[in-house]
C-alpha cells in the first residue's frame, strides 16, 4: 500500500476494467511505471502496481483478494494533489460511486451479497465518516449470519474511522462467534496502535 502520509479514497474499479485500460490511463497522464509486487496469499500480500504521478506522489493499483475488489488510490504528501489525481482516475475509468455502493447494499438481501456489499462500502468509503455508511455497517454487525458480521468488522477496519469504536467494542464483547469477536478486538487494537482511539 502507499507509503506516503495522505491518500485519496480507494476508487473501486468496475469488474469490466481491464489492465489495458489502466495502462492507457497511465500513459495518457505520463505516469512513470515504478514496478509491481506479486501476490503472496500465504503472507497476505496482494498484487500491486505503482506509478510515479509526476507531482511528488504516486498512483497504486491493487487487487485486493480479501475484499474481492480491485481499486486504485493516489498518494501524496499534499492531500489536494492526491485528490486531484483521484479525480483524473475517476473521470477516466468506471469506478463505484458512494451512491452506487449504498444502493447495492440496500438491495442485497441474501447473506453473501450483503457481506460483499458492506465490504465494498468499507474499502471504497471516503476518508472521513459518513453517517449512511456508519449506520449500515453497525446494522450489519447484528446480522444473524456470522460471515456478514465478520464482513462488517472488516469494513470498519478498511474505513479506519474512530466512530466505529463503540460498535467494535460491542462485537468484541458480545458476539456469539468467537472468531468474529476476536477480529473485532484485533480491530480495536489496530485502531489504538494507529492513534485513532484510546484503549
N, C-alpha and C positions, 0 to 999 in steps of 0.2 A: 504493500500500500504506500501511498505518497508519504514522503518523509519531511515535507515542509509543514509549517505551523497551520496554515489555513487552506482549506479545500472548499470547493463548491459542493453542493449536494451531489449525491451519486445519481447520475442520469441513467435510468434503466432502459436498455435498448429493447425495442420490439423484436420478437423472435425471427422476423424475416430480414433483419440486418445482417449482412454478410461481411466477411473480412475485407473484401474488395471495396466495400462502401467506406469502411473505416480508413483503409489505406488511401483512398482517393481524398477523403477529408483531410488527412494529414498532409498529403502532397499539395492540395489546393491552398492550405494555410502555411505551407513551408515549415512544418514542424519537423525537426530532425529526429530520426529514429535512434533511440539510445540503447535499445535491446529489449529482451524479454526474459521472463522467468518461467521455466517449465513447471507444470503442475506436479505436485507430490502429495497425493491424497493421504498417504500414511503420516505425513508431517503437517497436514492441514494447510498446505500451500496451494494456492490457486494459480492458474496461468495468468500472467500479467505482462502486457506490453507497455513500453514507456517512450514518450517523445519529449524533446525539449520544445516548449512552445515559443521560444524566442524572446520572451519578456522576463526572463529570470525564473520562470516557472516550468511546470511540466504537465503533461496530459497522460492519463493512465487508462488502459482498457483492461478490465478484469472479468474473468469467467469464474463467477462465484458458484461453485458446485454445491456448497452447503445450502445457500438460499435459492439455488436453481435459477439464477438470473445472470445476465451479462450487463455490465454497466461501464460507463466512462465517468471520470472525475478529473477536474482540473485542480492543480495545487500551485500555490504561490504565497510568498510572504505577505503580499498585498491581496487582501480578500476581494477587492474590487476587480483586480486583474484576473483572479481565479474565476469570478462570476462572469466576467466578460468572455473568457474562453468557453465557459459552460454555455453561455448564450449562443456562441458560434456552433457548438455541438448540437444544441437543442434545435437550432434553425436548419441544420443540415441533415440530421438523422431523425427517424421516428423514435421518440422516447415516450415513456409513460409520464403523463402529467399527474399532478396531485389529484385533480378531479376524476380522472380516469381510474386511478388506483382506488379511490374511495368508492366509486361506482362499482368497480369489480368486486370489492369487498362486500358491498351491500347486497349484491345478487348471489353471493356464494353461500349456499345453504348446506351443502354436504361438507363433512369434516375436511376432506382432502383439499377441496377448493378454498375453504375458509382458511386453513393453515397456510396455503400458498399465498393467498391474497394478503393476509396480515404480515407475513414475512416480507412480501414485496413492498408493502407500505413502510415497514421499518427500514429496509435497505434504501428506498428512494425518498425517504422523508426529508423535509427541509432541515436546515441546521439547528433551528430553534423550534421549541414545542408548538404544536398546532393542536388546538382542542379537539378537532374532529378525529385526529389520529389517536390522541391520548385516550379518548372515550372508547374507541373501537378496540384498542389494544387491551385496555383494562377489562372491557367486556369479554374479550377472548380468553383472559386468564380464568374465567369462570365457566368456560365451556365444559360439557360433560366428557368430551374426548380428550385424553391427556396429550395426544400429538398436537392438538390445536393449542392447548395451554402452553406446551413447550415452544411452539412456534411464536406464541405471543411473547414469551420471555425473551426469545432470541431477537424478536423485532425490537424490543426495548433495548437490547444490547447494541443493535445496529444504530438506533437513533441516538443513544447515549444522552438522553435528556434526564436531568435530575428530577423532573416532575414524576418520574416513574418509581421513585424511591418507595413510596408507601405501598404501591401495588406489588412491587417485587418483594418487599418485606412480608406482606400478607401471604404471597405464594410460598416464600421460603419457609414460613412458619406453619402454614395450614394445608398446603396441597397434599392430597392423598397419595400421589405418585412420588416416591422418594427421588426419582431422577429429576422430575420437574422441580421439586423443592430444592434439591441440591444445585441445579443450574441457576435457579433464582438467587440462591445465596452467593454463588460464584459471581453472578452479575453484579450484585451489591458490592462485593469485594473489589471487583474491577472498577466500578464507579468510584469507590473510595480511593483506590490507587491513582485514578486519573484526576482526583480532586473535585469530582462532581458532587459528592456528598460526604458527610462525616459519619463514620460508623462508631 
